[in-house]
Each structure stands twice: as structure tokens, then as C-alpha cells.
């Protein structure tokens, strides 16, 4: 599975961006999908995840209702709609895919995901 993240850019605080992650390979609908981010000088943190069917979504504590993850299995893609962006949201955002069946227990763990995209940079100015 190959993942290609896009949609990053420069936005003012309070603005919105929509990140997309296109995938190639077979059986996309088998994969739980996640987004992580890594800010300057920081560790990679969990942002959001969605199960294979799209029926369950999980978010990092800092999201506070500002982001929405979604997926389109027909198009083999996952998106992250980010609203009310803050300067502290500045980071490289990575999409990831994993086949773990108990995603609901391990969705925020880095090791849950087997495949990673290259990342897309989001910069939020104050």
C-alpha cells in the first residue's frame, strides 16, 4: 500500500484546510486509517483515526471538535477536514494505514499502522 498526502499549506489562524490521502494497492477497505502530526522539535502525535467501514472515528484530545476524519472506500482515500486552526496546529501531517482488527483499542499507537505517507506541511500563522 502506498499513501500520498496532500492539501497542506499556509493558512491564517481560525482558517480551514482539508487534507487528503490517496492510496494505491488492494483492499483499501480492510485498513483502518489514521492521521498523525509532527511539529517542529516535537514527537509525532496522534490526530485522528477511522475504522475500515467509516462507522467509528477517534480523535486526539487537542482536536476538541475542530477536525473531522472521513473516508471514501470507492475512491480509496481518507480526508481530514481541519477547522478553527491554531498556530500550534503547525506541523507535518502524515496519513497511515493499518490492518489491526482491534483498532478501537490501539488507534493512537504509532505501531498500529503498517504504512505511512510522506507527509504534508500545514503552517498556521497568527
HELIX and SHEET records of a PDB file:
HELIX    1   1 UNK A   28  UNK A   30  5                                   3    
HELIX    2   2 UNK A   87  UNK A   89  5                                   3    
HELIX    3   3 UNK A  103  UNK A  106  1                                   4    
HELIX    4   4 UNK A  110  UNK A  112  5                                   3    
SHEET    1   A 4 UNK A   2  UNK A   6  0                                        
SHEET    2   A 4 UNK A  17  UNK A  24 -1                                        
SHEET    3   A 4 UNK A  77  UNK A  82 -1                                        
SHEET    4   A 4 UNK A  67  UNK A  72 -1                                        
SHEET    1   B 6 UNK A   9  UNK A  12  0                                        
SHEET    2   B 6 UNK A 120  UNK A 125  1                                        
SHEET    3   B 6 UNK A  91  UNK A  98 -1                                        
SHEET    4   B 6 UNK A  32  UNK A  38 -1                                        
SHEET    5   B 6 UNK A  44  UNK A  50 -1                                        
SHEET    6   B 6 UNK A  57  UNK A  59 -1                                        
SHEET    1   C 4 UNK A   9  UNK A  12  0                                        
SHEET    2   C 4 UNK A 120  UNK A 125  1                                        
SHEET    3   C 4 UNK A  91  UNK A  98 -1                                        
SHEET    4   C 4 UNK A 115  UNK A 116 -1                                        
END                                                                             
